[in-house]
Amino acid sequence: MAKWGQGDPRWIVEEREDGTNVNNWHWTERDATSWSKGKLQELLVGIVVENEAGRGEISELKQVEGEASCSSRKGKLIFFYEWNIKLGWKGILKESGVKHKGLIEIPNLSEENEVDDTEVNVSKKKGDGDILKDLMKTAGTAKVREALGDYLKALKTEFTMGMILPTKAMTTQELTGKRKLSENTLQVQASSPVAPGVRIPTVALHMMELFDTTAEQLYSIFTVKDLVQKFSKSAAVLEAEKGGKFQMFDGNITGEYLELLTNKKIVMKWRCRNWPEEHYATVALNFVPTLGQTELQLDCKGVPVCKEENMKFCWQKQHFEEIKGLLQLTPLNC
């Protein structure tokens, strides 16, 4: 075993201030299914092909079944994806103006096959219009395969950003460079929901939960220090006013109040300790009174793609369920 301070490159797990599993030396896995469905929709729907006889366009993603994931072990990324995709296309013949519709089916997009060998089947509803079908089988298939290739590139680059983290030496070098920024620039970054220069793929979340309490009481649980400490079971720092800072869960969650509309709405800058430096999401909480209950509507923008599941867990388990437990055990006189 190497002596303390003498780093053997095989022993990648090293010191980091955030205690992160550096370079994911241990086995980690991220579910890319939800992200992939959105990316396939983005890349495939809207593809247009045209010639002198007609024009065809992929108009909808009718079905996307399967899954995708990315695993990391000893600093290496391992990808798994398997998809069955059905697309709807529509076209028009230029001379007659007659319109036609059809399907494009991709029965097995997986790591077992190269994109150029992936099966793409084009069909059309009964009737004339084989010219359009031929157009979609030739130029359309080529563009579909190109889009599938773009999806795989994004899966291996965009989705995986942050999975292989910088080592301590790299982190120190980055921090040294950042310290050279002017004080004014740093202040601008701190006040921005997503700091300038931090370019990472993000997702938006929308969650709803019903609570057996009034909007006034539920609002107080997010703005009164003692109540926050009770449901989080940890120390908290709160300045519940516009521009006020907050820390929760022993500093693992930090941020700033951007807007407070008493008993109705809270908007916050929000970040978890293990997110990329200077990156914040924007969290909006809307308190909607219903019959004897309050519906909490959560909208969150700017969550790092690789942290989507963690963010859902944080709100469902550490907020919603703990707050419900607090409401059952403790009568609130807010």
C-alpha positions in Angstrom: 0.0 0.0 0.0 1.3 3.5 -0.9 2.4 5.7 2.0 0.2 8.6 3.0 0.7 11.5 0.5 2.3 9.2 -2.1 -0.5 8.8 -4.5 -0.6 5.6 -6.5 -2.8 6.3 -9.6 -4.5 3.0 -9.0 -5.9 4.3 -5.7 -8.1 6.9 -7.1 -10.3 7.5 -4.0 -8.7 10.5 -2.5 -9.5 13.5 -0.3 -12.2 15.9 -1.4 -13.9 18.5 0.7 -17.3 17.3 -0.3 -16.4 13.6 0.4 -17.5 12.6 -3.1 -16.9 9.1 -4.5 -14.1 10.5 -6.7 -14.1 9.4 -10.4 -16.8 6.9 -9.3 -14.1 4.4 -8.4 -16.9 2.4 -6.7 -19.8 1.2 -8.8 -22.4 3.8 -9.5 -25.3 3.8 -11.9 -27.6 6.5 -13.3 -31.0 5.9 -14.9 -31.0 7.7 -18.3 -34.5 6.5 -19.3 -36.5 9.7 -18.6 -33.7 11.9 -20.1 -33.5 9.7 -23.2 -37.2 9.9 -23.9 -37.0 13.7 -23.9 -33.8 13.7 -26.1 -35.3 11.2 -28.6 -38.4 13.4 -28.9 -36.3 16.5 -29.4 -34.1 14.9 -32.1 -36.6 12.9 -34.1 -39.8 14.9 -34.2 -39.7 17.6 -36.8 -37.3 15.9 -39.2 -38.2 17.0 -42.8 -37.2 15.5 -46.1 -38.1 16.9 -49.5 -37.6 16.3 -53.3 -39.2 17.6 -56.4 -42.2 15.2 -56.0 -43.2 15.8 -52.4 -42.4 16.6 -48.8 -42.4 14.4 -45.7 -42.1 15.2 -42.0 -41.9 13.2 -38.8 -44.8 14.6 -36.9 -45.0 12.7 -33.6 -43.3 10.2 -31.3 -46.1 7.6 -31.0 -44.2 5.2 -28.8 -40.9 4.9 -27.0 -40.5 1.7 -24.9 -37.3 0.5 -23.2 -34.7 1.9 -20.9 -31.2 3.4 -20.8 -28.6 3.7 -18.1 -25.0 4.7 -17.5 -22.8 2.9 -15.0 -19.3 3.8 -13.8 -16.6 1.6 -12.3 -13.0 2.4 -11.7 -13.3 5.6 -13.7 -14.8 3.9 -16.8 -18.3 4.5 -18.2 -20.5 1.6 -19.3 -23.7 2.3 -21.3 -26.8 0.2 -21.7 -29.8 1.2 -23.9 -32.5 -0.7 -25.5 -35.4 1.0 -27.3 -38.5 0.2 -29.4 -39.6 3.4 -31.1 -42.6 4.2 -33.3 -42.9 7.5 -35.1 -45.7 9.0 -37.1 -45.0 10.8 -40.4 -47.1 12.8 -42.8 -46.4 14.1 -46.3 -47.8 15.9 -49.2 -47.5 15.4 -53.0 -46.5 18.7 -54.6 -48.4 18.3 -57.9 -51.7 17.1 -56.6 -51.6 18.4 -53.0 -52.8 15.0 -51.7 -51.7 14.3 -48.2 -50.6 10.9 -46.8 -49.6 9.5 -43.3 -47.6 6.6 -42.2 -45.3 5.0 -39.5 -41.6 4.6 -39.0 -40.7 1.7 -36.6 -37.3 1.2 -35.0 -37.7 -2.2 -33.2 -34.3 -2.5 -31.7 -32.0 0.4 -31.0 -29.4 -1.1 -28.7 -25.7 -1.2 -28.0 -25.6 -4.6 -29.8 -26.0 -2.9 -33.2 -24.2 0.0 -34.9 -26.5 2.9 -35.7 -26.0 2.4 -39.5 -27.2 -1.2 -39.1 -30.2 -0.4 -36.9 -33.5 -1.6 -38.5 -35.8 1.2 -39.6 -39.1 0.2 -41.2 -41.3 2.7 -43.1 -45.0 2.0 -43.8 -47.9 4.0 -45.2 -51.7 3.9 -44.9 -53.5 2.2 -47.8 -53.9 4.1 -51.0 -51.6 6.0 -53.5 -48.6 7.9 -52.3 -45.8 5.4 -52.7 -43.6 8.3 -53.9 -43.8 9.7 -50.4 -43.2 6.3 -48.8 -40.0 5.9 -51.0 -38.9 9.4 -49.9 -39.3 8.5 -46.2 -37.5 5.1 -46.8 -34.5 6.7 -48.4 -33.8 10.3 -47.2 -36.1 9.9 -44.2 -34.3 6.7 -42.9 -30.9 8.4 -43.4 -32.0 11.4 -41.3 -33.5 9.2 -38.6 -30.2 7.2 -38.3 -28.3 10.5 -38.1 -30.6 11.6 -35.2 -30.1 8.3 -33.4 -26.4 8.8 -33.7 -26.8 12.3 -32.2 -28.8 10.8 -29.3 -26.0 8.3 -28.6 -23.4 11.0 -28.7 -25.4 13.1 -26.2 -25.9 10.1 -24.0 -22.2 9.6 -23.8 -21.3 13.3 -23.3 -24.1 15.5 -22.3 -25.8 13.1 -19.9 -22.6 11.9 -18.3 -21.2 15.3 -17.4 -20.1 15.2 -13.8 -19.9 11.4 -13.5 -16.1 11.4 -13.8 -15.1 14.1 -11.3 -11.9 16.1 -11.3 -9.2 14.8 -8.9 -7.9 17.0 -6.1 -5.1 18.4 -8.2 -7.5 19.4 -11.0 -9.9 20.9 -8.6 -7.2 23.0 -6.9 -6.1 24.3 -10.3 -9.6 25.3 -11.2 -10.2 27.0 -7.9 -7.0 29.0 -8.3 -8.1 30.2 -11.7 -11.6 31.2 -10.3 -10.1 33.2 -7.5 -8.6 35.5 -10.1 -12.1 36.7 -11.1 -13.0 40.1 -9.9 -15.1 40.6 -6.8 -17.9 42.1 -9.0 -18.0 39.1 -11.3 -18.2 36.7 -8.3 -21.1 38.8 -6.9 -23.0 38.5 -10.2 -22.4 34.7 -10.2 -23.7 34.4 -6.7 -26.9 36.2 -7.5 -27.7 34.3 -10.6 -29.9 31.1 -10.6 -27.3 29.4 -12.9 -23.9 31.0 -12.7 -22.5 32.3 -16.0 -20.0 29.9 -17.5 -21.4 26.8 -15.8 -22.7 24.8 -18.7 -24.3 21.5 -17.7 -27.4 19.7 -18.9 -30.4 20.3 -16.7 -34.0 19.1 -16.3 -37.2 20.6 -14.9 -39.2 18.9 -12.2 -42.9 19.3 -11.3 -44.3 17.6 -8.2 -47.6 17.9 -6.3 -48.5 16.7 -2.8 -51.6 17.1 -0.6 -51.2 18.0 3.1 -53.9 17.8 5.8 -53.3 21.4 7.0 -54.0 25.0 6.0 -52.0 27.0 3.5 -50.9 29.3 6.4 -49.5 26.4 8.4 -47.8 24.8 5.5 -46.2 28.1 4.5 -44.9 28.6 8.0 -43.2 25.2 7.9 -41.0 26.5 5.1 -40.3 30.0 6.6 -40.1 29.5 10.4 -36.7 28.3 11.6 -38.0 26.1 14.5 -40.4 24.3 12.2 -37.8 23.7 9.5 -35.5 22.2 12.1 -38.3 19.9 13.4 -39.1 18.4 10.0 -35.5 18.3 8.8 -34.2 17.0 12.2 -31.1 19.1 11.8 -29.8 22.6 12.3 -31.1 25.4 10.0 -30.4 29.0 9.3 -33.2 31.1 7.8 -33.7 34.7 6.8 -37.3 34.4 5.4 -37.4 37.6 3.4 -36.6 38.6 -0.2 -32.8 38.3 -0.6 -32.5 36.4 2.6 -30.2 33.3 2.8 -31.0 29.8 4.1 -29.2 26.7 5.1 -30.9 23.3 5.8 -29.9 19.8 6.6 -26.6 20.9 8.3 -25.6 23.0 5.3 -26.2 20.3 2.6 -28.9 22.5 1.1 -28.3 26.3 0.7 -29.9 29.1 -1.2 -31.7 32.4 -1.2 -35.3 33.5 -1.0 -36.2 35.3 -4.3 -39.9 35.9 -3.7 -42.3 35.4 -0.8 -46.0 35.9 -1.2 -47.4 35.2 2.3 -49.3 31.9 2.5 -49.3 31.6 -1.3 -45.9 31.3 -2.9 -42.2 31.0 -2.2 -39.5 31.2 -4.9 -35.9 30.2 -4.0 -32.4 29.8 -5.5 -31.5 26.3 -4.4 -28.4 24.1 -4.5 -27.2 20.9 -3.0 -23.6 20.7 -1.7 -22.5 18.1 -4.2 -23.8 20.0 -7.3 -21.2 21.7 -9.6 -19.7 24.8 -8.1 -21.8 27.9 -8.3 -24.8 26.1 -9.9 -28.2 26.8 -8.6 -31.7 25.6 -9.5 -34.8 27.8 -9.1 -37.5 26.2 -6.9 -41.1 27.6 -6.8 -43.6 26.5 -4.2 -47.3 27.3 -4.7 -49.7 26.7 -1.8 -53.2 26.0 -3.1 -56.0 25.6 -0.6 -58.4 22.7 -1.3 -61.3 21.2 0.7 -59.8 20.8 4.1 -56.3 20.4 2.7 -53.5 22.3 1.0 -52.0 21.2 -2.3 -48.3 22.0 -2.6 -47.2 22.5 -6.2 -43.4 22.3 -6.7 -41.8 23.6 -9.9 -38.0 23.3 -10.1 -35.9 24.4 -13.1 -32.2 23.9 -13.6 -31.6 20.6 -11.8 -28.5 18.9 -13.1 -29.5 15.9 -15.2 -27.4 13.5 -13.2 -29.0 14.7 -10.0 -32.7 14.4 -11.1 -33.4 11.3 -9.1 -31.6 12.6 -6.0 -33.7 15.8 -6.2 -37.0 13.8 -6.4 -35.9 11.7 -3.4 -34.9 14.9 -1.4 -38.4 16.4 -1.9 -40.5 13.3 -1.5 -38.7 11.6 1.4 -36.9 14.4 3.2 -39.5 17.1 2.8 -43.0 15.9 2.0 -43.0 12.7 4.1 -41.2 14.4 7.1 -43.6 17.4 7.0 -46.6 15.0 7.1 -45.0 13.2 10.1 -44.6 16.6 11.8 -48.2 17.5 11.2 -49.4 14.3 12.7 -47.2 14.5 15.8 -47.1 18.2 16.5 -50.1 20.5 16.7 -49.1 23.7 14.9 -50.3 27.1 16.1 -48.9 29.2 13.3 
